[in-house]
Amino acid sequence: MPADYYAIPPSFGSLVKREPLDKLPLDESVRQNIALYLSTRPGEYHFDSAYGCIIHNYEFQELNETPSKDQIKRSIEDYLRKFDKRIEPERVAIEVADVEEKIDGRNPRICRYVQIVVRCRLTQTREMLPEMKFRVVRYS
């Protein structure tokens, strides 16, 4: 795939020096856009308060509940359909795993890893993109 899309975030050093910005192929651009959405809290983006993944609205305990996972999954699918016309989502899956972490000999804490797996197809060519995995980490 040709590198026609700008990287997120852009290289501000290159901008200041008036150098060409890094470009990415379509599949990597799609991956970066999804990662940006998943890491943004609703209301955090000044220009569109609806932009952002609702996973950040859930308490630690709620992330392992089926209704919560289903709502998060639907929200991600809706985002993909509405905001990235380059792709058609085929499957979004959410997996939750708890890991006990002990840092510097302190009391252990539970770390909840939420893995989001996205399969999608390019709208123009109908080509299936490789499965994309993203991880959101929450602590107790």
Backbone as CSV, one residue per row, in Angstrom:
resi,resn,N_x,N_y,N_z,CA_x,CA_y,CA_z,C_x,C_y,C_z
1,MET,0.838,-1.186,0.000,0.000,0.000,0.000,0.879,1.244,0.000
2,PRO,0.533,2.215,-0.795,1.328,3.444,-0.812,1.162,4.221,0.493
3,ALA,2.177,4.967,0.840,2.160,5.775,2.065,1.566,7.142,1.751
4,ASP,0.255,7.265,1.930,-0.453,8.497,1.577,-1.037,9.238,2.767
5,TYR,-0.890,8.699,3.972,-1.550,9.267,5.142,-0.511,9.763,6.145
6,TYR,-0.838,10.849,6.816,0.089,11.423,7.787,0.030,10.666,9.107
7,ALA,1.185,10.564,9.760,1.291,9.891,11.050,0.649,10.738,12.142
8,ILE,0.158,10.057,13.178,-0.391,10.720,14.359,0.501,10.348,15.534
9,PRO,1.033,11.288,16.258,1.018,12.731,15.999,2.042,13.075,14.922
10,PRO,1.860,14.202,14.291,2.856,14.618,13.292,4.155,15.010,13.983
11,SER,5.219,14.974,13.254,6.516,15.395,13.783,6.566,16.919,13.786
12,PHE,6.414,17.499,14.973,6.403,18.957,15.053,7.775,19.543,14.729
13,GLY,8.832,18.766,14.983,10.165,19.208,14.592,10.259,19.381,13.089
14,SER,9.683,18.442,12.353,9.672,18.546,10.891,8.833,19.727,10.436
15,LEU,7.714,19.969,11.103,6.874,21.115,10.750,7.630,22.423,10.922
16,VAL,8.294,22.559,12.056,9.030,23.794,12.346,10.155,23.995,11.339
17,LYS,10.818,22.902,10.983,11.935,22.983,10.035,11.466,22.980,8.585
18,ARG,10.154,22.908,8.382,9.551,22.865,7.049,10.035,21.658,6.236
19,GLU,10.218,20.557,6.941,10.607,19.303,6.299,9.351,18.483,6.003
20,PRO,9.444,17.553,5.067,8.278,16.706,4.776,7.882,15.889,6.011
21,LEU,6.582,15.712,6.192,6.080,14.920,7.313,6.073,13.441,6.959
22,ASP,6.213,12.607,7.992,6.153,11.162,7.793,4.776,10.774,7.270
23,LYS,4.772,9.826,6.335,3.511,9.315,5.798,3.435,7.815,6.050
24,LEU,2.209,7.347,6.128,1.944,5.947,6.450,1.077,5.300,5.382
25,PRO,1.152,3.971,5.281,0.190,3.276,4.420,-1.186,3.282,5.087
26,LEU,-2.203,3.002,4.321,-3.586,3.055,4.787,-3.826,2.202,6.032
27,ASP,-3.336,0.965,6.038,-3.613,0.094,7.183,-3.048,0.652,8.484
28,GLU,-1.868,1.245,8.438,-1.278,1.834,9.648,-2.016,3.104,10.051
29,SER,-2.490,3.869,9.090,-3.283,5.059,9.391,-4.585,4.673,10.094
30,VAL,-5.232,3.618,9.617,-6.455,3.122,10.256,-6.149,2.703,11.690
31,ARG,-5.054,1.967,11.873,-4.649,1.514,13.212,-4.428,2.707,14.143
32,GLN,-3.739,3.730,13.669,-3.479,4.904,14.501,-4.773,5.634,14.861
33,ASN,-5.699,5.736,13.920,-6.966,6.410,14.209,-7.781,5.653,15.254
34,ILE,-7.796,4.331,15.166,-8.520,3.538,16.161,-7.848,3.677,17.526
35,ALA,-6.525,3.604,17.556,-5.798,3.750,18.824,-6.063,5.111,19.460
36,LEU,-6.107,6.154,18.647,-6.394,7.495,19.165,-7.794,7.542,19.770
37,TYR,-8.767,6.984,19.085,-10.139,6.944,19.596,-10.201,6.193,20.929
38,LEU,-9.574,5.017,20.993,-9.634,4.197,22.201,-8.959,4.863,23.395
39,SER,-7.953,5.676,23.145,-7.230,6.320,24.250,-7.827,7.664,24.657
40,THR,-8.828,8.137,23.922,-9.445,9.434,24.214,-10.712,9.235,25.037
41,ARG,-10.825,10.010,26.099,-12.035,9.989,26.931,-13.118,10.838,26.272
42,PRO,-14.388,10.426,26.381,-15.462,11.279,25.856,-15.398,12.663,26.516
43,GLY,-15.538,13.694,25.712,-15.480,15.061,26.214,-14.084,15.648,26.259
44,GLU,-13.067,14.824,26.028,-11.685,15.290,26.097,-11.280,16.084,24.852
45,TYR,-11.848,15.744,23.713,-11.511,16.419,22.458,-12.365,17.674,22.347
46,HIS,-11.734,18.813,22.360,-12.397,20.115,22.442,-13.388,20.357,21.300
47,PHE,-13.090,19.895,20.107,-13.901,20.212,18.936,-15.099,19.282,18.743
48,ASP,-15.130,18.146,19.444,-16.261,17.223,19.350,-16.374,16.476,20.676
49,SER,-17.254,16.928,21.532,-17.361,16.344,22.872,-17.859,14.897,22.841
50,ALA,-18.450,14.459,21.733,-18.923,13.076,21.619,-17.797,12.115,21.246
51,TYR,-16.662,12.645,20.784,-15.544,11.797,20.356,-14.850,11.220,21.586
52,GLY,-14.566,9.951,21.551,-13.854,9.287,22.635,-14.542,7.989,22.993
53,CYS,-13.771,7.045,23.490,-14.282,5.708,23.791,-14.903,5.665,25.186
54,ILE,-16.100,5.095,25.270,-16.815,5.045,26.543,-16.185,4.091,27.550
55,ILE,-15.176,3.343,27.156,-14.515,2.443,28.104,-14.007,3.221,29.318
56,HIS,-13.668,4.480,29.114,-13.145,5.309,30.206,-14.233,5.735,31.185
57,ASN,-15.499,5.538,30.833,-16.612,5.893,31.720,-16.939,4.780,32.712
58,TYR,-16.335,3.621,32.549,-16.656,2.474,33.389,-15.686,2.357,34.552
59,GLU,-16.231,1.944,35.691,-15.410,1.658,36.858,-14.660,0.351,36.618
60,PHE,-13.584,0.179,37.351,-12.736,-1.000,37.243,-13.561,-2.289,37.313
61,GLN,-14.473,-2.375,38.290,-15.243,-3.597,38.503,-16.195,-3.885,37.341
62,GLU,-16.706,-2.858,36.699,-17.709,-3.035,35.645,-17.133,-3.591,34.345
63,LEU,-15.832,-3.468,34.156,-15.235,-3.839,32.873,-15.323,-5.328,32.574
64,ASN,-15.544,-6.144,33.583,-15.601,-7.583,33.369,-17.028,-8.091,33.196
65,GLU,-18.011,-7.212,33.277,-19.408,-7.613,33.172,-19.839,-7.648,31.700
66,THR,-20.599,-8.672,31.333,-21.022,-8.844,29.943,-21.794,-7.647,29.394
67,PRO,-22.788,-7.089,30.115,-23.491,-5.923,29.548,-22.555,-4.744,29.264
68,SER,-21.596,-4.527,30.139,-20.640,-3.431,29.930,-19.785,-3.693,28.700
69,LYS,-19.281,-4.916,28.571,-18.455,-5.255,27.411,-19.251,-5.132,26.121
70,ASP,-20.516,-5.559,26.154,-21.363,-5.451,24.959,-21.594,-3.995,24.569
71,GLN,-21.820,-3.143,25.552,-22.044,-1.726,25.265,-20.775,-1.078,24.707
72,ILE,-19.628,-1.412,25.261,-18.357,-0.877,24.763,-18.125,-1.352,23.330
73,LYS,-18.376,-2.630,23.090,-18.203,-3.200,21.745,-19.083,-2.473,20.728
74,ARG,-20.359,-2.278,21.056,-21.271,-1.568,20.140,-20.807,-0.136,19.901
75,SER,-20.313,0.504,20.938,-19.826,1.877,20.814,-18.643,1.955,19.847
76,ILE,-17.732,1.000,19.937,-16.570,0.972,19.039,-17.024,0.699,17.605
77,GLU,-17.936,-0.243,17.426,-18.458,-0.533,16.082,-19.137,0.700,15.488
78,ASP,-19.921,1.396,16.303,-20.589,2.620,15.831,-19.573,3.673,15.415
79,TYR,-18.520,3.837,16.223,-17.467,4.799,15.879,-16.852,4.438,14.531
80,LEU,-16.493,3.171,14.352,-15.836,2.752,13.111,-16.725,3.014,11.896
81,ARG,-18.005,2.744,12.028,-18.930,2.972,10.905,-19.140,4.461,10.628
82,LYS,-19.193,5.245,11.674,-19.540,6.660,11.527,-18.346,7.543,11.156
83,PHE,-17.180,7.287,11.746,-16.075,8.229,11.628,-14.941,7.806,10.709
84,ASP,-14.863,6.553,10.324,-13.784,6.153,9.412,-14.393,5.436,8.218
85,LYS,-14.713,6.204,7.204,-15.395,5.678,6.013,-14.477,4.820,5.145
86,ARG,-13.197,4.774,5.469,-12.257,3.961,4.696,-12.420,2.477,4.982
87,ILE,-13.074,2.150,6.093,-13.181,0.753,6.515,-14.621,0.375,6.844
88,GLU,-14.851,-0.940,6.831,-16.112,-1.523,7.287,-15.752,-2.535,8.372
89,PRO,-16.234,-2.330,9.591,-15.893,-3.284,10.653,-16.537,-4.642,10.398
90,GLU,-15.770,-5.690,10.558,-16.270,-7.055,10.422,-16.525,-7.659,11.803
91,ARG,-15.607,-7.365,12.742,-15.737,-7.954,14.078,-14.982,-7.097,15.077
92,VAL,-15.604,-6.883,16.217,-14.946,-6.246,17.354,-15.139,-7.189,18.533
93,ALA,-14.057,-7.550,19.181,-14.131,-8.440,20.344,-13.424,-7.775,21.518
94,ILE,-13.937,-8.039,22.701,-13.339,-7.476,23.909,-13.017,-8.622,24.856
95,GLU,-11.769,-8.658,25.296,-11.314,-9.677,26.237,-10.736,-8.961,27.451
96,VAL,-11.055,-9.471,28.637,-10.592,-8.843,29.871,-9.748,-9.851,30.642
97,ALA,-8.592,-9.409,31.119,-7.722,-10.257,31.930,-7.214,-9.447,33.116
98,ASP,-7.176,-10.085,34.280,-6.654,-9.442,35.483,-5.270,-9.992,35.789
99,VAL,-4.362,-9.097,36.129,-2.995,-9.472,36.463,-2.627,-8.758,37.758
100,GLU,-2.012,-9.489,38.673,-1.552,-8.865,39.911,-0.151,-8.318,39.679
101,GLU,0.025,-7.049,39.959,1.330,-6.411,39.778,1.869,-5.971,41.127
102,LYS,3.149,-6.199,41.333,3.820,-5.742,42.545,4.979,-4.867,42.092
103,ILE,4.937,-3.600,42.472,5.946,-2.655,42.018,6.809,-2.224,43.194
104,ASP,8.110,-2.369,43.063,9.082,-1.926,44.069,8.774,-2.456,45.463
105,GLY,8.326,-3.702,45.570,8.087,-4.314,46.865,6.865,-3.805,47.601
106,ARG,6.102,-2.930,46.983,4.890,-2.413,47.631,3.770,-3.440,47.556
107,ASN,2.650,-3.102,48.178,1.485,-3.988,48.131,1.085,-4.237,46.686
108,PRO,0.723,-5.477,46.382,0.309,-5.760,45.001,-1.014,-5.068,44.677
109,ARG,-1.194,-4.780,43.428,-2.465,-4.222,42.972,-2.899,-5.003,41.740
110,ILE,-4.190,-4.986,41.519,-4.738,-5.697,40.368,-4.766,-4.749,39.178
111,CYS,-4.229,-5.237,38.095,-4.226,-4.482,36.844,-5.182,-5.209,35.898
112,ARG,-6.127,-4.490,35.357,-7.091,-5.090,34.433,-6.709,-4.677,33.014
113,TYR,-6.379,-5.677,32.206,-6.063,-5.448,30.807,-7.319,-5.699,29.982
114,VAL,-7.724,-4.705,29.234,-8.853,-4.864,28.326,-8.266,-4.877,26.918
115,GLN,-8.327,-6.035,26.286,-7.817,-6.140,24.919,-8.981,-6.022,23.950
116,ILE,-8.823,-5.132,22.997,-9.847,-4.903,21.989,-9.285,-5.377,20.657
117,VAL,-9.988,-6.304,20.034,-9.547,-6.886,18.767,-10.502,-6.412,17.680
118,VAL,-9.941,-5.845,16.620,-10.751,-5.294,15.524,-10.362,-5.972,14.213
119,ARG,-11.375,-6.469,13.513,-11.198,-6.966,12.143,-12.035,-6.073,11.256
120,CYS,-11.424,-5.568,10.190,-12.182,-4.696,9.289,-11.707,-4.885,7.851
121,ARG,-12.517,-4.374,6.963,-12.295,-4.512,5.527,-12.204,-3.116,4.930
122,LEU,-11.318,-2.941,3.955,-11.235,-1.664,3.252,-12.486,-1.469,2.402
123,THR,-13.059,-0.300,2.470,-14.305,-0.014,1.760,-14.108,-0.077,0.247
124,GLN,-13.051,0.532,-0.260,-12.864,0.620,-1.714,-12.505,-0.701,-2.361
125,THR,-11.584,-1.449,-1.761,-11.083,-2.665,-2.403,-11.695,-3.948,-1.841
126,ARG,-12.392,-3.849,-0.706,-12.967,-4.994,0.004,-11.891,-5.894,0.605
127,GLU,-10.649,-5.434,0.597,-9.542,-6.202,1.164,-9.658,-6.233,2.686
128,MET,-9.454,-7.424,3.259,-9.491,-7.579,4.707,-8.139,-7.159,5.281
129,LEU,-8.162,-6.259,6.254,-6.930,-5.837,6.911,-6.543,-6.869,7.965
130,PRO,-5.258,-6.952,8.302,-4.856,-7.864,9.377,-5.557,-7.488,10.685
131,GLU,-5.797,-8.481,11.507,-6.427,-8.248,12.805,-5.598,-7.249,13.611
132,MET,-6.282,-6.298,14.222,-5.607,-5.266,15.012,-5.963,-5.462,16.476
133,LYS,-4.945,-5.440,17.345,-5.159,-5.612,18.783,-4.701,-4.355,19.507
134,PHE,-5.548,-3.925,20.426,-5.266,-2.737,21.226,-5.465,-3.112,22.690
135,ARG,-4.701,-2.473,23.569,-4.824,-2.771,24.989,-5.078,-1.486,25.761
136,VAL,-6.110,-1.542,26.600,-6.401,-0.456,27.526,-6.157,-1.024,28.916
137,VAL,-5.409,-0.310,29.736,-5.041,-0.796,31.064,-5.757,0.035,32.118
138,ARG,-6.354,-0.643,33.088,-7.011,0.027,34.220,-6.484,-0.594,35.507
139,TYR,-6.336,0.206,36.534,-5.839,-0.274,37.821,-6.919,-0.176,38.881
140,SER,-6.853,-1.113,39.851,-7.823,-1.090,40.954,-7.455,-0.011,41.948
